[in-house]
Amino acid sequence: MQQSDTDSPQEKSKTTIQSAAGLKIPFTIVVLSLIVVEPALAQETSQGAVCSADKLPGMIEGFFQLTTGLGIVGLAVVWQADSLIEMFTLNPEQKKALKRHKRSAMKSTIVLVVLGPLYTVAGSMMGLPLAQCVDLVPW
């Protein structure tokens, strides 16, 4: 004579989850609500919030173009300043440090210029909602 109340605790944990209020929730409902409902809800709200706003996509595009432009101007300023300092530097170690700084500034600018178009292309291929309504190509 077996009763269902005498099942092992491991078997009970597989089928139900004990909540803080003392209610037992079936494991299947918890999994379905976390896996199926949540991503669809998040996609709907994010798509609606950014893409349905009147001026927000344009503001995001303008901000990205502004920061990219400032990054390119910053590279030109850093490059010219480092070249000027390099002309008056006699120590070979300082010249190497200045060349490293120029390379670092160039890498940062390349990342800044490539990041927007890469996100636009990869985001539209993956179906990201922001990439479908905001164009992050700086030119």
TORPA-4810 file (N, C-alpha, C, O; in nm, 3 decimals):
<nodes>
NODE_1_0.082_-0.116_0.000_0.000_0.000_0.000_0.089_0.125_0.000_0.140_0.164_0.105_M
NODE_2_0.107_0.186_-0.114_0.190_0.304_-0.126_0.102_0.427_-0.136_-0.003_0.425_-0.200_Q
NODE_3_0.147_0.532_-0.073_0.076_0.658_-0.081_0.162_0.757_-0.158_0.285_0.747_-0.160_Q
NODE_4_0.097_0.854_-0.221_0.173_0.953_-0.298_0.248_1.048_-0.206_0.343_1.113_-0.250_S
NODE_5_0.207_1.056_-0.079_0.276_1.144_0.014_0.411_1.089_0.057_0.494_1.163_0.111_D
NODE_6_0.434_0.960_0.036_0.560_0.900_0.079_0.664_0.897_-0.032_0.765_0.827_-0.018_T
NODE_7_0.643_0.970_-0.141_0.743_0.977_-0.248_0.869_1.045_-0.194_0.864_1.125_-0.101_D
NODE_8_0.979_1.012_-0.255_1.105_1.071_-0.210_1.106_1.221_-0.242_1.037_1.265_-0.333_S
NODE_9_1.184_1.300_-0.168_1.190_1.445_-0.193_1.246_1.477_-0.331_1.210_1.579_-0.389_P
NODE_10_1.333_1.391_-0.385_1.387_1.415_-0.517_1.279_1.407_-0.624_1.279_1.486_-0.718_Q
NODE_11_1.187_1.313_-0.610_1.080_1.300_-0.708_0.986_1.419_-0.700_0.936_1.464_-0.803_E
NODE_12_0.961_1.470_-0.582_0.874_1.585_-0.568_0.938_1.709_-0.629_0.868_1.791_-0.689_K
NODE_13_1.069_1.725_-0.614_1.134_1.844_-0.667_1.138_1.844_-0.819_1.151_1.949_-0.881_S
NODE_14_1.126_1.728_-0.879_1.124_1.722_-1.025_0.992_1.770_-1.081_0.990_1.825_-1.191_K
NODE_15_0.884_1.751_-1.010_0.753_1.782_-1.065_0.696_1.913_-1.015_0.616_1.974_-1.087_T
NODE_16_0.731_1.959_-0.897_0.676_2.084_-0.844_0.784_2.168_-0.782_0.891_2.119_-0.746_T
NODE_17_0.755_2.297_-0.772_0.846_2.391_-0.708_0.770_2.458_-0.595_0.658_2.503_-0.614_I
NODE_18_0.831_2.464_-0.478_0.767_2.524_-0.362_0.795_2.673_-0.365_0.911_2.714_-0.368_Q
NODE_19_0.692_2.756_-0.365_0.710_2.901_-0.366_0.720_2.952_-0.223_0.701_2.876_-0.127_S
NODE_20_0.750_3.081_-0.209_0.767_3.140_-0.077_0.636_3.143_0.001_0.638_3.137_0.124_A
NODE_21_0.524_3.150_-0.067_0.394_3.156_0.000_0.345_3.017_0.038_0.239_3.005_0.101_A
NODE_22_0.415_2.914_0.003_0.377_2.778_0.037_0.297_2.710_-0.072_0.252_2.597_-0.052_G
NODE_23_0.277_2.775_-0.187_0.203_2.715_-0.298_0.296_2.629_-0.380_0.415_2.660_-0.394_L
NODE_24_0.243_2.522_-0.435_0.322_2.437_-0.523_0.286_2.470_-0.667_0.170_2.466_-0.707_K
NODE_25_0.391_2.502_-0.745_0.371_2.537_-0.885_0.431_2.426_-0.969_0.545_2.386_-0.945_I
NODE_26_0.358_2.375_-1.067_0.414_2.270_-1.152_0.537_2.321_-1.227_0.541_2.434_-1.275_P
NODE_27_0.637_2.236_-1.234_0.764_2.268_-1.297_0.746_2.307_-1.444_0.816_2.395_-1.492_F
NODE_28_0.655_2.244_-1.514_0.633_2.271_-1.656_0.585_2.414_-1.677_0.627_2.479_-1.772_T
NODE_29_0.498_2.462_-1.591_0.447_2.598_-1.605_0.560_2.699_-1.583_0.567_2.799_-1.653_I
NODE_30_0.645_2.673_-1.487_0.757_2.763_-1.460_0.852_2.767_-1.580_0.894_2.875_-1.621_V
NODE_31_0.885_2.653_-1.635_0.976_2.647_-1.748_0.916_2.717_-1.869_0.984_2.795_-1.936_V
NODE_32_0.791_2.689_-1.898_0.727_2.754_-2.013_0.718_2.905_-1.995_0.738_2.980_-2.091_L
NODE_33_0.690_2.949_-1.876_0.679_3.094_-1.856_0.815_3.162_-1.869_0.822_3.277_-1.914_S
NODE_34_0.921_3.095_-1.830_1.054_3.155_-1.841_1.111_3.148_-1.982_1.177_3.241_-2.027_L
NODE_35_1.086_3.037_-2.050_1.148_3.016_-2.180_1.064_3.075_-2.293_1.119_3.140_-2.382_I
NODE_36_0.936_3.054_-2.291_0.853_3.092_-2.406_0.800_3.234_-2.394_0.809_3.311_-2.489_V
NODE_37_0.746_3.269_-2.282_0.674_3.395_-2.269_0.769_3.514_-2.254_0.749_3.617_-2.318_V
NODE_38_0.870_3.503_-2.172_0.956_3.616_-2.139_1.030_3.673_-2.260_1.025_3.795_-2.278_E
NODE_39_1.099_3.594_-2.343_1.168_3.654_-2.457_1.073_3.720_-2.556_1.105_3.825_-2.612_P
NODE_40_0.957_3.661_-2.578_0.861_3.721_-2.670_0.810_3.854_-2.615_0.794_3.949_-2.691_A
NODE_41_0.786_3.861_-2.487_0.740_3.984_-2.425_0.849_4.091_-2.430_0.821_4.207_-2.458_L
NODE_42_0.973_4.052_-2.404_1.084_4.147_-2.409_1.104_4.200_-2.550_1.135_4.318_-2.567_A
NODE_43_1.089_4.115_-2.649_1.107_4.159_-2.787_0.997_4.257_-2.827_1.024_4.357_-2.893_Q
NODE_44_0.875_4.229_-2.787_0.764_4.317_-2.820_0.783_4.454_-2.756_0.766_4.556_-2.823_E
NODE_45_0.817_4.458_-2.630_0.831_4.586_-2.562_0.950_4.664_-2.613_0.939_4.786_-2.631_T
NODE_46_1.063_4.601_-2.638_1.178_4.675_-2.686_1.156_4.727_-2.826_1.198_4.837_-2.859_S
NODE_47_1.090_4.650_-2.909_1.063_4.694_-3.044_0.965_4.809_-3.041_0.981_4.906_-3.115_Q
NODE_48_0.865_4.800_-2.958_0.766_4.904_-2.950_0.822_5.031_-2.888_0.785_5.140_-2.931_G
NODE_49_0.909_5.020_-2.790_0.959_5.137_-2.719_1.053_5.219_-2.805_1.044_5.342_-2.807_A
NODE_50_1.143_5.156_-2.876_1.243_5.231_-2.953_1.189_5.269_-3.090_1.198_5.384_-3.131_V
NODE_51_1.134_5.174_-3.160_1.095_5.198_-3.299_0.966_5.280_-3.310_0.947_5.349_-3.410_C
NODE_52_0.879_5.273_-3.212_0.754_5.346_-3.223_0.767_5.491_-3.175_0.677_5.571_-3.199_S
NODE_53_0.876_5.525_-3.109_0.897_5.663_-3.065_0.922_5.750_-3.187_0.984_5.707_-3.284_A
NODE_54_0.872_5.873_-3.181_0.879_5.961_-3.298_1.022_5.999_-3.336_1.063_5.979_-3.450_D
NODE_55_1.096_6.054_-3.243_1.228_6.108_-3.275_1.344_6.028_-3.219_1.460_6.061_-3.244_K
NODE_56_1.316_5.924_-3.144_1.423_5.849_-3.078_1.520_5.781_-3.176_1.641_5.793_-3.156_L
NODE_57_1.474_5.710_-3.280_1.571_5.652_-3.374_1.661_5.756_-3.440_1.781_5.732_-3.458_P
NODE_58_1.605_5.871_-3.474_1.687_5.978_-3.532_1.787_6.034_-3.435_1.899_6.069_-3.472_G
NODE_59_1.747_6.043_-3.308_1.840_6.093_-3.206_1.954_5.995_-3.184_2.069_6.036_-3.165_M
NODE_60_1.924_5.865_-3.186_2.029_5.764_-3.168_2.126_5.769_-3.285_2.248_5.763_-3.266_I
NODE_61_2.073_5.781_-3.408_2.159_5.790_-3.526_2.247_5.915_-3.519_2.366_5.909_-3.548_E
NODE_62_2.188_6.030_-3.482_2.264_6.154_-3.472_2.372_6.147_-3.366_2.483_6.196_-3.387_G
NODE_63_2.340_6.087_-3.251_2.440_6.071_-3.146_2.556_5.985_-3.193_2.672_6.016_-3.167_F
NODE_64_2.524_5.875_-3.264_2.631_5.788_-3.312_2.717_5.859_-3.416_2.839_5.844_-3.416_F
NODE_65_2.655_5.936_-3.506_2.732_6.010_-3.606_2.820_6.116_-3.539_2.934_6.137_-3.580_Q
NODE_66_2.766_6.182_-3.437_2.843_6.283_-3.365_2.964_6.222_-3.295_3.075_6.275_-3.305_L
NODE_67_2.944_6.113_-3.224_3.056_6.051_-3.153_3.159_5.995_-3.249_3.279_5.999_-3.222_T
NODE_68_3.114_5.941_-3.361_3.210_5.891_-3.461_3.291_6.006_-3.520_3.413_5.995_-3.535_T
NODE_69_3.224_6.115_-3.552_3.295_6.233_-3.604_3.395_6.288_-3.505_3.507_6.322_-3.542_G
NODE_70_3.354_6.297_-3.378_3.447_6.344_-3.275_3.565_6.249_-3.256_3.676_6.292_-3.228_L
NODE_71_3.540_6.119_-3.272_3.649_6.022_-3.262_3.751_6.038_-3.373_3.871_6.026_-3.351_G
NODE_72_3.702_6.067_-3.494_3.794_6.086_-3.608_3.872_6.216_-3.591_3.993_6.219_-3.617_I
NODE_73_3.806_6.322_-3.547_3.876_6.448_-3.521_3.977_6.429_-3.408_4.088_6.481_-3.414_V
NODE_74_3.937_6.355_-3.305_4.029_6.327_-3.195_4.153_6.252_-3.241_4.264_6.278_-3.195_G
NODE_75_4.134_6.157_-3.334_4.249_6.085_-3.389_4.343_6.182_-3.460_4.465_6.175_-3.442_L
NODE_76_4.288_6.272_-3.540_4.372_6.368_-3.612_4.451_6.456_-3.514_4.569_6.483_-3.536_A
NODE_77_4.386_6.501_-3.408_4.454_6.586_-3.310_4.563_6.509_-3.237_4.675_6.559_-3.222_V
NODE_78_4.532_6.388_-3.193_4.631_6.307_-3.122_4.748_6.273_-3.213_4.863_6.280_-3.172_V
NODE_79_4.718_6.237_-3.337_4.823_6.200_-3.433_4.917_6.318_-3.457_5.039_6.302_-3.455_W
NODE_80_4.860_6.438_-3.480_4.943_6.555_-3.506_5.022_6.596_-3.382_5.139_6.634_-3.392_Q
NODE_81_4.960_6.589_-3.266_5.031_6.625_-3.142_5.145_6.528_-3.115_5.254_6.569_-3.077_A
NODE_82_5.119_6.399_-3.134_5.226_6.301_-3.112_5.339_6.319_-3.213_5.456_6.304_-3.178_D
NODE_83_5.306_6.350_-3.336_5.410_6.373_-3.437_5.493_6.496_-3.403_5.615_6.496_-3.421_S
NODE_84_5.428_6.600_-3.354_5.500_6.721_-3.316_5.592_6.695_-3.198_5.708_6.737_-3.198_L
NODE_85_5.541_6.626_-3.097_5.624_6.593_-2.980_5.739_6.501_-3.020_5.849_6.512_-2.967_I
NODE_86_5.712_6.411_-3.113_5.815_6.315_-3.156_5.932_6.386_-3.225_6.046_6.340_-3.217_E
NODE_87_5.903_6.498_-3.293_6.010_6.571_-3.361_6.108_6.632_-3.261_6.226_6.646_-3.292_M
NODE_88_6.061_6.668_-3.142_6.147_6.732_-3.044_6.196_6.637_-2.936_6.259_6.679_-2.839_F
NODE_89_6.168_6.508_-2.951_6.210_6.410_-2.852_6.338_6.343_-2.901_6.346_6.300_-3.016_T
NODE_90_6.436_6.334_-2.813_6.563_6.271_-2.848_6.574_6.130_-2.793_6.647_6.048_-2.848_L
NODE_91_6.502_6.101_-2.687_6.511_5.971_-2.622_6.437_5.865_-2.708_6.319_5.883_-2.738_N
NODE_92_6.506_5.756_-2.746_6.442_5.654_-2.830_6.324_5.583_-2.760_6.229_5.541_-2.826_P
NODE_93_6.332_5.570_-2.627_6.221_5.506_-2.556_6.095_5.591_-2.561_5.984_5.539_-2.575_E
NODE_94_6.112_5.723_-2.551_5.997_5.812_-2.560_5.937_5.810_-2.700_5.815_5.819_-2.716_Q
NODE_95_6.023_5.800_-2.802_5.973_5.792_-2.940_5.893_5.663_-2.961_5.790_5.664_-3.029_K
NODE_96_5.941_5.553_-2.903_5.866_5.428_-2.914_5.732_5.438_-2.843_5.630_5.388_-2.892_K
NODE_97_5.731_5.504_-2.727_5.606_5.521_-2.653_5.508_5.607_-2.732_5.388_5.580_-2.733_A
NODE_98_5.557_5.710_-2.798_5.470_5.795_-2.880_5.414_5.718_-3.000_5.298_5.735_-3.035_L
NODE_99_5.496_5.634_-3.061_5.448_5.553_-3.173_5.342_5.453_-3.127_5.244_5.428_-3.197_K
NODE_100_5.363_5.396_-3.007_5.260_5.305_-2.951_5.130_5.380_-2.925_5.021_5.328_-2.949_R
NODE_101_5.142_5.502_-2.876_5.023_5.582_-2.849_4.948_5.614_-2.979_4.825_5.611_-2.983_H
NODE_102_5.023_5.644_-3.084_4.959_5.671_-3.214_4.889_5.546_-3.267_4.778_5.555_-3.320_K
NODE_103_4.952_5.430_-3.253_4.889_5.304_-3.297_4.763_5.275_-3.216_4.663_5.229_-3.269_R
NODE_104_4.770_5.301_-3.087_4.654_5.279_-3.000_4.538_5.370_-3.039_4.422_5.327_-3.042_S
NODE_105_4.567_5.495_-3.069_4.463_5.589_-3.113_4.404_5.545_-3.246_4.283_5.557_-3.268_A
NODE_106_4.486_5.493_-3.335_4.438_5.446_-3.465_4.347_5.324_-3.447_4.242_5.315_-3.511_M
NODE_107_4.385_5.231_-3.361_4.302_5.113_-3.337_4.167_5.152_-3.277_4.064_5.097_-3.315_K
NODE_108_4.168_5.246_-3.184_4.043_5.290_-3.123_3.951_5.355_-3.225_3.830_5.332_-3.222_S
NODE_109_4.006_5.434_-3.314_3.925_5.498_-3.417_3.870_5.397_-3.515_3.756_5.409_-3.559_T
NODE_110_3.949_5.298_-3.551_3.901_5.193_-3.642_3.785_5.117_-3.578_3.685_5.089_-3.645_I
NODE_111_3.798_5.084_-3.452_3.689_5.016_-3.381_3.564_5.102_-3.379_3.454_5.053_-3.401_V
NODE_112_3.581_5.231_-3.353_3.468_5.323_-3.348_3.398_5.334_-3.483_3.275_5.338_-3.488_L
NODE_113_3.474_5.339_-3.591_3.415_5.353_-3.724_3.352_5.222_-3.772_3.251_5.225_-3.842_V
NODE_114_3.409_5.108_-3.736_3.360_4.979_-3.784_3.244_4.926_-3.700_3.163_4.848_-3.750_V
NODE_115_3.234_4.967_-3.575_3.134_4.911_-3.485_2.991_4.937_-3.528_2.908_4.847_-3.522_L
NODE_116_2.959_5.057_-3.573_2.823_5.091_-3.614_2.774_5.009_-3.734_2.670_4.945_-3.726_G
NODE_117_2.849_5.010_-3.845_2.806_4.929_-3.958_2.801_4.780_-3.927_2.714_4.709_-3.977_P
NODE_118_2.893_4.732_-3.844_2.893_4.592_-3.806_2.768_4.557_-3.727_2.708_4.452_-3.749_L
NODE_119_2.730_4.644_-3.635_2.607_4.619_-3.558_2.485_4.625_-3.649_2.392_4.546_-3.633_Y
NODE_120_2.484_4.719_-3.743_2.369_4.732_-3.833_2.352_4.606_-3.916_2.240_4.556_-3.930_T
NODE_121_2.460_4.555_-3.973_2.452_4.436_-4.057_2.424_4.311_-3.974_2.333_4.235_-4.006_V
NODE_122_2.502_4.291_-3.869_2.483_4.170_-3.787_2.350_4.174_-3.713_2.284_4.071_-3.700_A
NODE_123_2.309_4.290_-3.666_2.183_4.302_-3.595_2.064_4.275_-3.685_1.967_4.213_-3.641_G
NODE_124_2.069_4.321_-3.809_1.957_4.293_-3.899_1.954_4.146_-3.940_1.847_4.091_-3.962_S
NODE_125_2.070_4.083_-3.950_2.074_3.940_-3.982_2.019_3.857_-3.866_1.954_3.755_-3.887_M
NODE_126_2.046_3.900_-3.741_2.000_3.826_-3.624_1.859_3.867_-3.584_1.801_3.806_-3.495_M
NODE_127_1.804_3.969_-3.646_1.669_4.011_-3.615_1.658_4.094_-3.489_1.554_4.093_-3.423_G
NODE_128_1.763_4.166_-3.454_1.757_4.253_-3.336_1.669_4.373_-3.366_1.679_4.432_-3.473_L
NODE_129_1.582_4.409_-3.273_1.485_4.515_-3.303_1.547_4.653_-3.324_1.499_4.729_-3.408_P
NODE_130_1.653_4.686_-3.251_1.715_4.818_-3.266_1.781_4.833_-3.403_1.780_4.942_-3.460_L
NODE_131_1.837_4.725_-3.456_1.906_4.731_-3.584_1.807_4.746_-3.700_1.846_4.788_-3.809_A
NODE_132_1.682_4.713_-3.678_1.585_4.722_-3.785_1.528_4.862_-3.802_1.478_4.896_-3.909_Q
NODE_133_1.535_4.944_-3.697_1.478_5.079_-3.710_1.581_5.190_-3.693_1.549_5.306_-3.716_C
NODE_134_1.704_5.157_-3.654_1.808_5.259_-3.635_1.926_5.221_-3.723_1.976_5.109_-3.715_V
NODE_135_1.970_5.315_-3.807_2.084_5.292_-3.894_2.208_5.354_-3.829_2.216_5.476_-3.816_D
NODE_136_2.304_5.272_-3.790_2.422_5.321_-3.719_2.544_5.338_-3.809_2.656_5.344_-3.759_L
NODE_137_2.523_5.345_-3.938_2.634_5.372_-4.030_2.662_5.523_-4.024_2.572_5.602_-4.049_V
NODE_138_2.784_5.562_-3.992_2.809_5.705_-3.966_2.818_5.793_-4.089_2.830_5.915_-4.074_P
NODE_139_2.813_5.740_-4.208_2.823_5.825_-4.327_2.699_5.818_-4.410_2.692_5.884_-4.514_W
</nodes>
